[in-house]
Amino acid sequence: MPLPQRILVPFDFSRLAEKGVTYAEELAESCSAHLDILHVVEEPAFPSFFKLGAMRIYGMVPNLEKVAWTALEKRFGDPGEQPKLEFHVIKGNADAEIVRFAHEHDNDLIVMTSHGLTGLQHVLLGSVAEKVVKLAPCPVLVVKAFEEQTPPDEVLKAAKTAT
């Protein structure tokens, strides 16, 4: 199997997303691959009966794409100085836009973090990672957010005692 040449990393500025970025940065460096950092500005979904009280996020924060772009530059540095790094900010539904982007930019790997939602949260909000895995045109590396459930040292200790 060939090494990835163009890696897509969806990034929502969360602490959990940083884990996926760390994996992708290390992998891209070791493979000398191009890294696409994608931020999707999502419009919140409200039930139709809630329209009267709902405000559009685009109206609350003008120039949201510019704000996201500035935050990406603050986090990753100037992409103009890094030939194998590109930022992308688009509006839409996260899972659909990630899949579409990977298709259009010939990404051969997507690295993303699972936020680990379970139960009712998973049913109501769905899982972007799960949808991307099902629909992506390339392999998807899902970085699990272990620290949100069990600290890694406890996982290792439990694994050692089990063997």
C-alpha positions as CSV (number, residue, x, y, z in Angstrom):
1,M,0.0,0.0,0.0
2,P,1.5,3.4,-1.0
3,L,2.1,6.0,1.6
4,P,-0.3,8.9,1.7
5,Q,0.6,12.0,-0.4
6,R,-2.3,14.3,0.5
7,I,-3.8,14.2,4.0
8,L,-7.0,15.9,4.9
9,V,-7.5,17.0,8.6
10,P,-11.0,18.4,9.5
11,F,-10.3,20.9,12.4
12,D,-13.0,22.5,14.6
13,F,-10.6,24.2,17.0
14,S,-11.6,21.9,19.8
15,R,-9.0,20.4,22.2
16,L,-10.0,16.9,20.9
17,A,-9.4,18.0,17.3
18,E,-5.8,18.8,18.3
19,K,-5.1,15.1,18.8
20,G,-6.1,14.4,15.2
21,V,-3.9,17.2,14.0
22,T,-0.9,15.9,16.0
23,Y,-1.3,12.5,14.3
24,A,-1.7,14.0,10.9
25,E,1.3,16.4,11.3
26,E,3.6,13.6,12.3
27,L,2.4,11.3,9.6
28,A,2.7,14.0,6.9
29,E,6.2,14.8,8.0
30,S,7.3,11.1,8.0
31,C,5.7,10.6,4.5
32,S,6.6,14.0,3.1
33,A,2.9,14.4,2.4
34,H,0.8,17.5,1.8
35,L,-1.5,18.5,4.6
36,D,-5.0,20.1,4.0
37,I,-6.5,21.6,7.2
38,L,-10.2,22.0,6.7
39,H,-12.6,24.0,8.9
40,V,-16.3,23.7,8.1
41,V,-18.5,26.6,9.4
42,E,-21.7,24.8,10.2
43,E,-25.1,26.4,10.4
44,P,-26.8,25.0,13.5
45,A,-29.9,22.8,12.8
46,F,-33.1,23.7,14.6
47,P,-36.4,22.0,14.4
48,S,-38.9,23.7,12.1
49,F,-41.1,24.8,15.0
50,F,-38.1,26.6,16.6
51,K,-37.6,29.1,13.8
52,L,-39.0,32.0,15.6
53,G,-36.3,31.9,18.4
54,A,-33.4,30.8,16.3
55,M,-30.8,33.3,15.1
56,R,-28.4,32.5,12.3
57,I,-24.9,32.1,13.4
58,Y,-23.7,33.9,10.3
59,G,-25.6,37.0,11.4
60,M,-24.3,36.9,15.0
61,V,-20.6,36.7,13.9
62,P,-19.9,38.7,10.8
63,N,-17.1,37.5,8.6
64,L,-17.0,34.1,10.3
65,E,-14.8,32.6,7.5
66,K,-12.3,35.4,8.1
67,V,-12.3,34.8,11.8
68,A,-11.7,31.1,11.2
69,W,-8.9,31.8,8.7
70,T,-7.2,34.1,11.2
71,A,-7.5,31.4,14.0
72,L,-6.0,28.8,11.6
73,E,-3.0,31.1,10.9
74,K,-2.6,31.7,14.6
75,R,-2.6,27.9,15.3
76,F,-0.6,26.7,12.4
77,G,1.4,29.7,11.2
78,D,1.5,31.3,7.7
79,P,0.7,28.6,5.1
80,G,2.6,30.7,2.5
81,E,5.8,29.8,4.4
82,Q,4.9,26.1,4.5
83,P,4.7,24.6,1.0
84,K,3.0,21.4,2.1
85,L,0.3,23.0,4.1
86,E,-3.0,24.6,3.0
87,F,-6.0,25.9,4.9
88,H,-9.5,25.7,3.7
89,V,-12.6,27.3,5.3
90,I,-16.0,26.4,3.9
91,K,-19.7,26.6,4.9
92,G,-21.9,23.7,5.1
93,N,-22.7,20.4,6.8
94,A,-19.4,19.0,8.2
95,D,-19.6,15.4,7.2
96,A,-20.9,16.1,3.6
97,E,-18.3,18.9,3.1
98,I,-15.4,16.7,4.4
99,V,-16.3,13.9,2.0
100,R,-16.8,16.4,-0.9
101,F,-13.5,18.1,-0.2
102,A,-11.6,14.8,-0.1
103,H,-13.1,13.8,-3.4
104,E,-12.4,17.2,-5.1
105,H,-8.8,17.5,-3.8
106,D,-7.7,13.8,-4.3
107,N,-6.9,13.3,-0.6
108,D,-5.7,9.8,-0.1
109,L,-6.2,9.8,3.7
110,I,-8.5,11.6,6.2
111,V,-7.3,12.0,9.8
112,M,-10.0,13.1,12.2
113,T,-10.9,12.8,15.9
114,S,-14.0,11.1,17.2
115,H,-15.6,13.1,20.0
116,G,-16.9,9.9,21.5
117,L,-20.5,10.9,21.9
118,T,-22.7,8.0,23.1
119,G,-26.3,7.5,23.9
120,L,-28.8,10.2,23.3
121,Q,-26.1,12.7,22.3
122,H,-25.0,10.4,19.5
123,V,-28.6,9.8,18.4
124,L,-29.5,13.5,18.3
125,L,-26.2,14.9,17.0
126,G,-25.0,12.0,15.0
127,S,-21.3,11.3,14.5
128,V,-19.5,13.2,11.8
129,A,-16.6,10.7,12.0
130,E,-19.0,7.8,11.5
131,K,-20.6,9.4,8.5
132,V,-17.2,10.3,6.9
133,V,-16.0,6.7,7.4
134,K,-19.0,5.4,5.6
135,L,-18.9,7.9,2.7
136,A,-15.2,8.9,2.2
137,P,-13.5,8.2,-1.1
138,C,-10.3,7.2,0.8
139,P,-9.2,5.6,4.1
140,V,-10.1,7.4,7.3
141,L,-7.9,7.3,10.4
142,V,-10.1,8.1,13.4
143,V,-8.2,9.2,16.4
144,K,-10.3,8.2,19.5
145,A,-10.5,10.7,22.3
146,F,-9.5,8.3,25.1
147,E,-9.0,11.0,27.7
148,E,-12.6,12.0,27.6
149,Q,-13.6,8.6,28.9
150,T,-10.7,7.0,30.7
151,P,-7.2,8.4,31.2
152,P,-4.6,6.7,29.1
153,D,-2.5,5.6,32.1
154,E,-5.6,3.8,33.5
155,V,-6.2,2.1,30.1
156,L,-2.6,0.9,30.0
157,K,-2.7,-0.3,33.6
158,A,-5.9,-2.2,32.9
159,A,-4.4,-3.8,29.8
160,K,-1.3,-4.9,31.7
161,T,-3.4,-6.5,34.5
162,A,-5.6,-8.3,31.9
163,T,-2.7,-10.1,30.3
